[in-house]
Amino acid sequence: MSPDYTPEEMMTVAAARTLRDGAVCFVGIGLPSAVANLARLTHAPDLVLIYESGTIGSRPAVLPLSIGDGELATTATAVVPLPEIFAYWLQAGRIDVGFLGAAQIDRFGNLNSTVIGPYDRPATRLPGAGGAQEISALAKETYVVLKQSPRTFVPALDFRTSAGFLEGGDARARLGLPGAGPTWVITDLGILRPHPETRELELRERYQGVTVDQVRSATGWPLRVADRVDTLPPPTATELIVLRDLHARTREAHRHPALPRVRPASLSLAP
Amino acid sequence: MRFLPLRDLIAEHLQDGQTVALEGFTHLIPFAAGHEIIRQGRRDLHLVRMTPDLIYDQMIGAGCARALTFSWGGNPGVGSLHRLRDAVEHGWPRPLELHEHSHAGMAAGYTAGAARLPFGMLRGYAGTDLDRVNPQIRRVACPYTGEELATVPALNPDVTVIHAQKADRRGNVHLSGIIGAQKEAALAARTLLVTVEEVVEDLEAPLNAVIIPGFAVTAVAAVPGGAHPSYAQGYYARDNAFCRAWDEISRDRDTFLRWLDGHVRGTQDHAQFLASLEQP
């Protein structure tokens, strides 16, 4: 019997469970935002969500489409200028967990979100670094969330946008990057974590109904597998209800065009 | 500071070949000003923006730009900026020179620019390929600790354009909500142009509100709805439905050009542009 949830829902739930209540979390748009808000609405009500647009402590009722939707500002504890978010909050070491996605990841958790193909003549031009580069360097830990396939889990990145464990071992520490790096990689098949010495990602947990071979064949390099691979419990009824409600509210909120009601009177005020 | 209609604001103060920043981090993006730049057929601009967003997608697709300084070029929450991609991947409608940074790098560049310092400094770029493809990213040793830090040159646009909620009759400008790096980009520029939702007798701004005093502003135009499909907190919400629809409109060159001709080049001003969107 096929489960009554999707692999993406399982990935979102598994990632949300990793967040401890009270952590200060730097959240990107899309999946990371769904993960962090699911955690906040279930087991971690005091999770602090920081969005790079400058909102600190956002508690959105619907997921933002953009990183700067008004919902993030009106529900925030504080709204600060963007240079301040990066300098006083991220660079100063006040972020516990930074969430990242990417188009490509390698065995040491380095990420590419810039180009597929050569930089000067790219086959696919991707959005680029945004905040990812400094998040990966400066957050105390980074959690990476992305779907697992040979296209995304590649032997060599086309471009290194954000530093993971670089060439592995103590390379990251030698370069002097303050944060611990990508300590969790959560996919739609299971959870990978860095080996304590080599820092190569290894499969530690898989979801119900997923085999180790399946994870191997979704990885573009010979995947390391931990001696013991645990099976994660499926989403609870509560987790699924909260997540689906959140998505339903979001879809409804983003469906309607929002043309400004222009008041021509204000035009005449200009001398 | 002068009040001008938007058409004159752009015609008098923004020339071909200049380095131009239309800032606004998702919120308060000066779309109306960008459309007017397209209508007036400006060319060879070096565009600067942290997040090019739909507005630079439109300006790049319209052929206004020769170069782009940026740090994240996507349609937030939706996907690619197809016109930006077409320019980078295929040189259409013309090749686009990229000067790529991270958000923190651009924020440091604007902050230095506003302070008229030669460069901004940050703990960044280490262990990545960005400083390989952008020779402007360099390193400096801290004179006190010896720590190696990244530097970026100051960003000082010839012209910065921002959109704000209000100005008073002396041209003092009040922004609230998510303010991104607008204050830095505004004060880093040689010429500062501002569009506002309305001009009021009294800003009624609380202490510590974000105000750009009129003496730092070159010119102001009242353009109600001027941020759409971005938003103005307290006035109207982000048109997320339009931002999703843009994906289809912009994916194909002909569809894009039809949209541009119909809604931007084929309208006289922003009020007409907004009215044109109400027609199916």
HADDOCK unambig.tbl for C-alpha pairs under 7 A between the chains (distance, minus, plus):
assign (segid A and resid 29 and name CA) (segid B and resid 77 and name CA) 6.33 0.50 0.50
assign (segid A and resid 30 and name CA) (segid B and resid 77 and name CA) 5.84 0.50 0.50
assign (segid A and resid 53 and name CA) (segid B and resid 25 and name CA) 6.66 0.50 0.50
assign (segid A and resid 53 and name CA) (segid B and resid 178 and name CA) 6.58 0.50 0.50
assign (segid A and resid 53 and name CA) (segid B and resid 180 and name CA) 6.07 0.50 0.50
assign (segid A and resid 54 and name CA) (segid B and resid 178 and name CA) 6.55 0.50 0.50
assign (segid A and resid 54 and name CA) (segid B and resid 180 and name CA) 6.92 0.50 0.50
assign (segid A and resid 65 and name CA) (segid B and resid 76 and name CA) 6.66 0.50 0.50
assign (segid A and resid 65 and name CA) (segid B and resid 77 and name CA) 4.97 0.50 0.50
assign (segid A and resid 65 and name CA) (segid B and resid 240 and name CA) 6.88 0.50 0.50
assign (segid A and resid 66 and name CA) (segid B and resid 76 and name CA) 4.80 0.50 0.50
assign (segid A and resid 66 and name CA) (segid B and resid 77 and name CA) 5.44 0.50 0.50
assign (segid A and resid 67 and name CA) (segid B and resid 76 and name CA) 6.88 0.50 0.50
assign (segid A and resid 68 and name CA) (segid B and resid 25 and name CA) 6.76 0.50 0.50
assign (segid A and resid 68 and name CA) (segid B and resid 26 and name CA) 5.18 0.50 0.50
assign (segid A and resid 68 and name CA) (segid B and resid 27 and name CA) 6.15 0.50 0.50
assign (segid A and resid 68 and name CA) (segid B and resid 178 and name CA) 6.87 0.50 0.50
assign (segid A and resid 69 and name CA) (segid B and resid 238 and name CA) 6.78 0.50 0.50
assign (segid A and resid 70 and name CA) (segid B and resid 233 and name CA) 6.55 0.50 0.50
assign (segid A and resid 73 and name CA) (segid B and resid 177 and name CA) 6.31 0.50 0.50
assign (segid A and resid 73 and name CA) (segid B and resid 178 and name CA) 6.45 0.50 0.50
assign (segid A and resid 79 and name CA) (segid B and resid 177 and name CA) 6.96 0.50 0.50
assign (segid A and resid 79 and name CA) (segid B and resid 178 and name CA) 6.46 0.50 0.50
assign (segid A and resid 81 and name CA) (segid B and resid 179 and name CA) 5.79 0.50 0.50
assign (segid A and resid 81 and name CA) (segid B and resid 180 and name CA) 5.36 0.50 0.50
assign (segid A and resid 81 and name CA) (segid B and resid 181 and name CA) 6.30 0.50 0.50
assign (segid A and resid 82 and name CA) (segid B and resid 180 and name CA) 4.59 0.50 0.50
assign (segid A and resid 82 and name CA) (segid B and resid 181 and name CA) 5.50 0.50 0.50
assign (segid A and resid 83 and name CA) (segid B and resid 104 and name CA) 6.90 0.50 0.50
assign (segid A and resid 83 and name CA) (segid B and resid 107 and name CA) 5.02 0.50 0.50
assign (segid A and resid 83 and name CA) (segid B and resid 108 and name CA) 6.92 0.50 0.50
assign (segid A and resid 83 and name CA) (segid B and resid 181 and name CA) 6.34 0.50 0.50
assign (segid A and resid 86 and name CA) (segid B and resid 104 and name CA) 5.73 0.50 0.50
assign (segid A and resid 91 and name CA) (segid B and resid 123 and name CA) 6.99 0.50 0.50
assign (segid A and resid 121 and name CA) (segid B and resid 89 and name CA) 6.35 0.50 0.50
assign (segid A and resid 122 and name CA) (segid B and resid 89 and name CA) 5.92 0.50 0.50
assign (segid A and resid 123 and name CA) (segid B and resid 89 and name CA) 6.67 0.50 0.50
assign (segid A and resid 125 and name CA) (segid B and resid 85 and name CA) 5.79 0.50 0.50
assign (segid A and resid 125 and name CA) (segid B and resid 89 and name CA) 6.84 0.50 0.50
assign (segid A and resid 127 and name CA) (segid B and resid 72 and name CA) 5.19 0.50 0.50
assign (segid A and resid 127 and name CA) (segid B and resid 73 and name CA) 4.24 0.50 0.50
assign (segid A and resid 127 and name CA) (segid B and resid 74 and name CA) 4.76 0.50 0.50
assign (segid A and resid 127 and name CA) (segid B and resid 80 and name CA) 6.91 0.50 0.50
assign (segid A and resid 128 and name CA) (segid B and resid 71 and name CA) 6.52 0.50 0.50
assign (segid A and resid 128 and name CA) (segid B and resid 72 and name CA) 5.04 0.50 0.50
assign (segid A and resid 128 and name CA) (segid B and resid 73 and name CA) 6.34 0.50 0.50
assign (segid A and resid 129 and name CA) (segid B and resid 71 and name CA) 6.20 0.50 0.50
assign (segid A and resid 129 and name CA) (segid B and resid 72 and name CA) 5.94 0.50 0.50
assign (segid A and resid 129 and name CA) (segid B and resid 102 and name CA) 5.40 0.50 0.50
assign (segid A and resid 130 and name CA) (segid B and resid 71 and name CA) 5.20 0.50 0.50
assign (segid A and resid 130 and name CA) (segid B and resid 72 and name CA) 4.59 0.50 0.50
assign (segid A and resid 130 and name CA) (segid B and resid 102 and name CA) 5.17 0.50 0.50
assign (segid A and resid 130 and name CA) (segid B and resid 103 and name CA) 4.98 0.50 0.50
assign (segid A and resid 131 and name CA) (segid B and resid 102 and name CA) 6.21 0.50 0.50
assign (segid A and resid 131 and name CA) (segid B and resid 103 and name CA) 5.32 0.50 0.50
assign (segid A and resid 131 and name CA) (segid B and resid 104 and name CA) 6.79 0.50 0.50
assign (segid A and resid 133 and name CA) (segid B and resid 102 and name CA) 6.65 0.50 0.50
assign (segid A and resid 133 and name CA) (segid B and resid 125 and name CA) 6.67 0.50 0.50
assign (segid A and resid 134 and name CA) (segid B and resid 124 and name CA) 5.82 0.50 0.50
assign (segid A and resid 159 and name CA) (segid B and resid 129 and name CA) 6.35 0.50 0.50
assign (segid A and resid 160 and name CA) (segid B and resid 128 and name CA) 5.27 0.50 0.50
assign (segid A and resid 160 and name CA) (segid B and resid 129 and name CA) 5.25 0.50 0.50
assign (segid A and resid 161 and name CA) (segid B and resid 128 and name CA) 5.56 0.50 0.50
assign (segid A and resid 161 and name CA) (segid B and resid 129 and name CA) 6.21 0.50 0.50
assign (segid A and resid 161 and name CA) (segid B and resid 130 and name CA) 6.77 0.50 0.50
assign (segid A and resid 162 and name CA) (segid B and resid 128 and name CA) 5.79 0.50 0.50
assign (segid A and resid 163 and name CA) (segid B and resid 127 and name CA) 5.54 0.50 0.50
assign (segid A and resid 163 and name CA) (segid B and resid 128 and name CA) 5.94 0.50 0.50
assign (segid A and resid 254 and name CA) (segid B and resid 240 and name CA) 5.43 0.50 0.50
assign (segid A and resid 254 and name CA) (segid B and resid 241 and name CA) 5.74 0.50 0.50
assign (segid A and resid 255 and name CA) (segid B and resid 241 and name CA) 5.53 0.50 0.50
assign (segid A and resid 256 and name CA) (segid B and resid 241 and name CA) 5.86 0.50 0.50
assign (segid A and resid 257 and name CA) (segid B and resid 239 and name CA) 5.54 0.50 0.50
assign (segid A and resid 257 and name CA) (segid B and resid 240 and name CA) 6.99 0.50 0.50
assign (segid A and resid 257 and name CA) (segid B and resid 241 and name CA) 5.10 0.50 0.50
assign (segid A and resid 257 and name CA) (segid B and resid 242 and name CA) 6.34 0.50 0.50
assign (segid A and resid 258 and name CA) (segid B and resid 237 and name CA) 6.33 0.50 0.50
assign (segid A and resid 258 and name CA) (segid B and resid 238 and name CA) 6.70 0.50 0.50
assign (segid A and resid 258 and name CA) (segid B and resid 239 and name CA) 4.67 0.50 0.50
assign (segid A and resid 259 and name CA) (segid B and resid 239 and name CA) 6.83 0.50 0.50
assign (segid A and resid 260 and name CA) (segid B and resid 225 and name CA) 5.46 0.50 0.50
assign (segid A and resid 260 and name CA) (segid B and resid 236 and name CA) 5.47 0.50 0.50
assign (segid A and resid 262 and name CA) (segid B and resid 224 and name CA) 5.72 0.50 0.50
assign (segid A and resid 262 and name CA) (segid B and resid 225 and name CA) 6.01 0.50 0.50
assign (segid A and resid 263 and name CA) (segid B and resid 224 and name CA) 6.96 0.50 0.50
assign (segid A and resid 266 and name CA) (segid B and resid 198 and name CA) 5.38 0.50 0.50
assign (segid A and resid 266 and name CA) (segid B and resid 199 and name CA) 6.55 0.50 0.50
assign (segid A and resid 267 and name CA) (segid B and resid 222 and name CA) 6.03 0.50 0.50
assign (segid A and resid 269 and name CA) (segid B and resid 199 and name CA) 6.04 0.50 0.50
assign (segid A and resid 270 and name CA) (segid B and resid 3 and name CA) 6.51 0.50 0.50
assign (segid A and resid 270 and name CA) (segid B and resid 199 and name CA) 6.40 0.50 0.50
assign (segid A and resid 270 and name CA) (segid B and resid 222 and name CA) 6.75 0.50 0.50
assign (segid A and resid 271 and name CA) (segid B and resid 3 and name CA) 6.71 0.50 0.50
